Amino acid sequence: MKLFKRLFGKKPEAPRRAALRNGSVVTEVGPAAILHALFSTVAARLEPNGWGSRFPITMNRLYQGRLEAVDAPGCLAELRQIEQELSQLPPSAVVWDIEVPERPPSPHYLLGASAANASEYFVTANGLNLLRGGLIDNVESAVEFKDHVEIITFGSPADFFAGRA
């Protein structure tokens, strides 16, 4: 690290991590790239007319970082449809990055290796299915409690708990 700092003048930035916040409940996703890969897969495989063409609330509102309570019921219906359709696709259909669709998944992401389908491929840092245990559960809670859902990013868990999210 001293060599890097001497050569480049500062520490390398830690990879961004993501979490979902619904009221006082925070669900850690893990690396933000996992969340981006899920949305990239939806856009590439389920939206033939482009990003947000079939699932506008999920792709254009939730992905942008904040889903308002009024949009939660529509988003929930979209997420359930996404889950059903991704469950029909093999894990090989996963798109890691919509900007570079041929990019292979990160060699460091091993959690999805045993997935039976694309819906099961995305797993949170805590072992939850990202689509079901992360997004759908948080949006269901938002519907029930008439609250919003936020996607938050941070550099490390220590940053998050120190209020630097």
C-alpha positions as a Markdown table, in Angstrom:
| # | Residue | x | y | z |
|---|---|---|---|---|
| 1 | Met | 0.0 | 0.0 | 0.0 |
| 2 | Lys | 2.9 | 2.4 | 0.8 |
| 3 | Leu | 4.2 | 1.9 | -2.7 |
| 4 | Phe | 0.9 | 2.6 | -4.3 |
| 5 | Lys | 0.4 | 5.7 | -2.2 |
| 6 | Arg | 3.9 | 6.9 | -3.0 |
| 7 | Leu | 3.4 | 6.3 | -6.8 |
| 8 | Phe | -0.1 | 7.6 | -7.1 |
| 9 | Gly | -0.5 | 9.8 | -4.1 |
| 10 | Lys | -3.7 | 8.3 | -2.6 |
| 11 | Lys | -5.2 | 5.0 | -1.6 |
| 12 | Pro | -7.2 | 3.2 | -4.2 |
| 13 | Glu | -11.0 | 3.7 | -3.7 |
| 14 | Ala | -12.8 | 0.7 | -2.3 |
| 15 | Pro | -15.3 | -0.9 | -4.6 |
| 16 | Arg | -18.8 | 0.5 | -4.0 |
| 17 | Arg | -21.2 | -1.6 | -2.0 |
| 18 | Ala | -25.0 | -1.3 | -2.1 |
| 19 | Ala | -27.9 | -1.8 | 0.3 |
| 20 | Leu | -31.6 | -1.4 | 0.2 |
| 21 | Arg | -33.2 | 0.8 | 2.9 |
| 22 | Asn | -36.9 | 0.6 | 3.7 |
| 23 | Gly | -37.7 | 2.7 | 6.8 |
| 24 | Ser | -35.3 | 1.6 | 9.5 |
| 25 | Val | -34.5 | -1.8 | 7.8 |
| 26 | Val | -31.3 | -2.1 | 5.7 |
| 27 | Thr | -30.6 | -5.1 | 3.5 |
| 28 | Glu | -27.0 | -5.2 | 2.4 |
| 29 | Val | -26.7 | -6.3 | -1.2 |
| 30 | Gly | -22.9 | -6.5 | -1.4 |
| 31 | Pro | -20.9 | -5.2 | -4.3 |
| 32 | Ala | -22.9 | -2.7 | -6.2 |
| 33 | Ala | -21.9 | -4.6 | -9.4 |
| 34 | Ile | -24.3 | -7.4 | -8.4 |
| 35 | Leu | -27.3 | -5.1 | -8.3 |
| 36 | His | -26.2 | -3.5 | -11.6 |
| 37 | Ala | -25.9 | -7.0 | -13.1 |
| 38 | Leu | -29.4 | -7.9 | -12.1 |
| 39 | Phe | -30.8 | -4.8 | -13.7 |
| 40 | Ser | -28.6 | -5.3 | -16.8 |
| 41 | Thr | -29.9 | -8.8 | -17.2 |
| 42 | Val | -33.5 | -7.6 | -17.0 |
| 43 | Ala | -32.8 | -4.9 | -19.6 |
| 44 | Ala | -30.9 | -7.2 | -22.0 |
| 45 | Arg | -33.1 | -10.3 | -21.7 |
| 46 | Leu | -36.6 | -9.1 | -20.9 |
| 47 | Glu | -36.8 | -5.6 | -22.5 |
| 48 | Pro | -36.4 | -6.0 | -26.2 |
| 49 | Asn | -37.3 | -2.3 | -26.8 |
| 50 | Gly | -34.7 | -0.9 | -24.4 |
| 51 | Trp | -34.1 | -0.1 | -20.8 |
| 52 | Gly | -37.4 | 0.5 | -19.0 |
| 53 | Ser | -39.6 | -0.4 | -21.9 |
| 54 | Arg | -41.5 | -3.2 | -20.1 |
| 55 | Phe | -40.7 | -2.5 | -16.5 |
| 56 | Pro | -40.6 | 1.3 | -16.3 |
| 57 | Ile | -41.1 | 1.7 | -12.5 |
| 58 | Thr | -38.5 | -0.8 | -11.6 |
| 59 | Met | -35.9 | 0.2 | -14.2 |
| 60 | Asn | -36.4 | 3.9 | -14.2 |
| 61 | Arg | -37.4 | 4.7 | -10.7 |
| 62 | Leu | -36.1 | 2.0 | -8.3 |
| 63 | Tyr | -32.8 | 1.6 | -10.2 |
| 64 | Gln | -32.3 | 5.4 | -10.0 |
| 65 | Gly | -32.1 | 5.1 | -6.2 |
| 66 | Arg | -35.5 | 5.9 | -4.8 |
| 67 | Leu | -38.9 | 4.3 | -5.1 |
| 68 | Glu | -41.7 | 6.4 | -3.7 |
| 69 | Ala | -44.5 | 4.8 | -1.7 |
| 70 | Val | -47.0 | 5.7 | -4.4 |
| 71 | Asp | -45.0 | 3.7 | -7.0 |
| 72 | Ala | -44.4 | 0.6 | -4.8 |
| 73 | Pro | -47.5 | -1.4 | -5.8 |
| 74 | Gly | -46.7 | -1.1 | -9.5 |
| 75 | Cys | -43.0 | -1.9 | -8.9 |
| 76 | Leu | -44.0 | -5.0 | -6.9 |
| 77 | Ala | -46.1 | -6.3 | -9.8 |
| 78 | Glu | -43.2 | -5.7 | -12.1 |
| 79 | Leu | -40.7 | -7.4 | -9.8 |
| 80 | Arg | -42.9 | -10.5 | -9.5 |
| 81 | Gln | -43.1 | -10.7 | -13.3 |
| 82 | Ile | -39.3 | -10.2 | -13.6 |
| 83 | Glu | -38.8 | -13.0 | -11.1 |
| 84 | Gln | -41.1 | -15.3 | -13.0 |
| 85 | Glu | -39.5 | -14.6 | -16.4 |
| 86 | Leu | -35.9 | -14.8 | -15.1 |
| 87 | Ser | -36.7 | -18.2 | -13.5 |
| 88 | Gln | -37.2 | -19.5 | -17.1 |
| 89 | Leu | -33.7 | -18.4 | -18.2 |
| 90 | Pro | -30.5 | -20.3 | -17.6 |
| 91 | Pro | -27.7 | -18.8 | -15.5 |
| 92 | Ser | -25.8 | -18.4 | -18.7 |
| 93 | Ala | -28.3 | -15.7 | -19.7 |
| 94 | Val | -27.0 | -13.3 | -17.0 |
| 95 | Val | -25.6 | -10.1 | -18.4 |
| 96 | Trp | -23.0 | -8.6 | -16.0 |
| 97 | Asp | -22.9 | -5.1 | -17.6 |
| 98 | Ile | -25.5 | -3.8 | -20.1 |
| 99 | Glu | -22.8 | -1.4 | -21.4 |
| 100 | Val | -20.6 | -4.4 | -22.3 |
| 101 | Pro | -23.0 | -7.4 | -22.6 |
| 102 | Glu | -20.3 | -9.8 | -23.6 |
| 103 | Arg | -18.3 | -9.1 | -20.4 |
| 104 | Pro | -18.2 | -12.2 | -18.2 |
| 105 | Pro | -19.2 | -12.2 | -14.6 |
| 106 | Ser | -16.6 | -11.2 | -12.1 |
| 107 | Pro | -14.3 | -14.1 | -11.3 |
| 108 | His | -14.7 | -13.0 | -7.6 |
| 109 | Tyr | -18.5 | -13.5 | -7.7 |
| 110 | Leu | -19.0 | -17.2 | -6.8 |
| 111 | Leu | -22.3 | -17.0 | -5.0 |
| 112 | Gly | -24.4 | -17.6 | -8.2 |
| 113 | Ala | -22.3 | -20.5 | -9.5 |
| 114 | Ser | -24.8 | -23.1 | -8.2 |
| 115 | Ala | -27.9 | -21.3 | -9.5 |
| 116 | Ala | -30.5 | -23.3 | -11.4 |
| 117 | Asn | -31.8 | -20.3 | -13.3 |
| 118 | Ala | -31.1 | -16.6 | -13.8 |
| 119 | Ser | -33.5 | -15.6 | -11.0 |
| 120 | Glu | -31.4 | -17.6 | -8.5 |
| 121 | Tyr | -28.1 | -16.3 | -9.8 |
| 122 | Phe | -28.1 | -13.0 | -7.8 |
| 123 | Val | -27.3 | -13.5 | -4.1 |
| 124 | Thr | -26.8 | -10.8 | -1.4 |
| 125 | Ala | -23.7 | -10.7 | 0.8 |
| 126 | Asn | -25.8 | -12.4 | 3.5 |
| 127 | Gly | -26.9 | -15.3 | 1.2 |
| 128 | Leu | -30.4 | -14.0 | 0.4 |
| 129 | Asn | -31.8 | -14.3 | -3.1 |
| 130 | Leu | -31.4 | -10.6 | -4.3 |
| 131 | Leu | -34.6 | -10.5 | -6.2 |
| 132 | Arg | -36.9 | -12.3 | -3.7 |
| 133 | Gly | -35.2 | -11.6 | -0.3 |
| 134 | Gly | -33.9 | -8.2 | -1.3 |
| 135 | Leu | -36.0 | -6.3 | -3.8 |
| 136 | Ile | -39.4 | -8.0 | -3.6 |
| 137 | Asp | -39.4 | -8.2 | 0.2 |
| 138 | Asn | -38.4 | -4.5 | 0.6 |
| 139 | Val | -41.0 | -3.4 | -1.9 |
| 140 | Glu | -43.7 | -5.5 | -0.3 |
| 141 | Ser | -42.8 | -3.8 | 3.0 |
| 142 | Ala | -43.1 | -0.4 | 1.3 |
| 143 | Val | -46.5 | -1.3 | 0.1 |
| 144 | Glu | -47.6 | -2.5 | 3.5 |
| 145 | Phe | -46.3 | 0.5 | 5.4 |
| 146 | Lys | -46.7 | 3.1 | 2.7 |
| 147 | Asp | -43.0 | 3.9 | 2.7 |
| 148 | His | -40.3 | 4.4 | 0.2 |
| 149 | Val | -37.3 | 2.2 | -0.7 |
| 150 | Glu | -33.8 | 3.6 | -1.4 |
| 151 | Ile | -30.8 | 2.1 | -2.9 |
| 152 | Ile | -27.8 | 3.4 | -1.0 |
| 153 | Thr | -24.1 | 2.9 | -1.8 |
| 154 | Phe | -21.1 | 3.2 | 0.4 |
| 155 | Gly | -17.4 | 2.3 | 0.3 |
| 156 | Ser | -17.3 | -0.2 | 3.1 |
| 157 | Pro | -19.5 | -1.4 | 6.0 |
| 158 | Ala | -17.5 | 0.8 | 8.3 |
| 159 | Asp | -18.3 | 3.9 | 6.1 |
| 160 | Phe | -22.0 | 3.0 | 6.3 |
| 161 | Phe | -22.1 | 2.7 | 10.0 |
| 162 | Ala | -20.1 | 5.8 | 10.4 |
| 163 | Gly | -22.7 | 7.7 | 8.4 |
| 164 | Arg | -20.7 | 8.1 | 5.2 |
| 165 | Ala | -23.2 | 6.2 | 3.1 |
